[in-house]
Amino acid sequence: MQGKISMDLTFCNSEEKFSFDELVMKVADAFEHKAIAELLKLILGLIQEVLLARIFAGRTLCPECSDGKLALNGGYNRNIRTSVGEFTLRFKRVKCGKCGATHVPLQKLIQFRRYQTKTNELEKLVVETVSETSYRRGVAQLSRDGKITLPYRTAHEWVLKTDCDEIQVSSKVIGSFPLEVMADGTKFKGEGVNGKARQGDLKAVIGITRQGRVFPMGTWAGTSWAEINEEWKKQSIKLPDGSIIICDGEPGLADAFADYVDEQQRCQWHIKRDLYHAMHGDGAKIEEIRPLQDALAVAMAIELPAEDFQKVPEADKDAIEEQMENTERVMVKFVSYLEGKGYSAAASYINNARRSMFGYVRRWLKWGLVSHKASTMVERVMRELARRLKNIAYGWSDKGAQKVAGIILKRFASATEWENEWKERMRIFENVVISVGNYKCSSQNFAH
């Protein structure tokens, strides 16, 4: 279906003098706030007239019975919001004279839902904007950019109703090769309860493939790690053999994923950092803490060969395993040293951490797979979540926090998949071509 539209553009300017900047702004304002939306409405109206003309000519029969003729049967008005403006369009209805079924030809052609009032491309624009800044600033930014003017509560309602934050953890997404799983949690400023401030709890999990591709595995607000475990069990989620969880020492985290992975690796960066806090809490001075932190970092740093596992001589593998076992024995002595100094909290912390300090080594020795020693990637994700949920706004409900966190996680961890998902939603399949050309300019004053 092809159409051609001619448009008259009228302008008037002072013959004394005028600002070029004003001309630019006036042209932009005319197109951003009126012309483009009206052009969309006109195109849809012309398409609808072509569809009806084909029906009245008998070239289109009833989609239900494939036999009866269709006749005009009223219609309804729908106010539609898009990223280029807002307009009201009348959808015309037809009725089959044989089976009595009614149809809205234009609605079916453009794949618009019966009660839909906004385009998918506008929803994408809004959710991406408010995932980067507050609702109030987001809608103000859209208005300044000439997109659309929205109440911030409307934007908030759209985000709460969207399903674009949903994260699928299926066997197709997980794949058949072992994964590195990174999990972490953070706090946010939740909405008050009975006039009292509330601290929300947000959790996020990502997966990393052998090729280094990062993908989201879920975000949760107001949910414990044990509850996440139960949720995964109900979904029958199973990770490939040889998978490893890399995390800090948050209570319950490692236990929640024990059913899904073969190894656990405590983040070595956290171990070193948190030793400082534990010893400081025990009353140790910084002059004593720093050397012990450095010694701990050196002891944990068992370097694995860079070449292929199969090419590493067995003697070298045995040497690495012996080094790991020796270091584990050193850690036992380190715990005894801390206890002897009266640093009970630090001793307890290292004693708990040492059991999973070298999961990455054991995984390499058993499966021949190299793993991260620190949860760096999920830390980056959590910083991005914290920037939006902690620094920009407050008063989050668990539902709102989880929605926005899911959007941020999907955009941050798998930007390409995010765009592809929206192309599917918007059905961008190159079925429309728009060209602009053959400009003409005429004026009665040119003759003078």
Secondary structure by P-SEA (a helix, b strand, c coil): ccbbbbbbbbbbbbcccccaaaaaaaaaaaaaccaaaaaaaaaaaaaaaaaaaaaaacccccccccccccccccccccccccccccbbbbbbbbbbccccccccaaaaaacccccccccaaaaaaaaaaaacccaaaaaaaaaaaccccccaaaaaaaaaaccccccccccccccccccccccccccccccccccbbbbbbbbbbbbbcccbbbbbccccccccaaaaaaaaaaaccccccbbbbbbccccccccccccccccccccaaaaaaaaaaaaaaacccaaaaaaaaaaaaaaacccccccccccccaaaaaaaaaaaaaaaaaaaaaaaaaaaacaaaaaaaaaaaaacccaaaaaaaaccbbbbccaaaaaaaaaaaaaacccccccccaaaaaaaaaaaaaaaacaaaaaaaaaaaacccccbbbbbcbbbbbbccccc
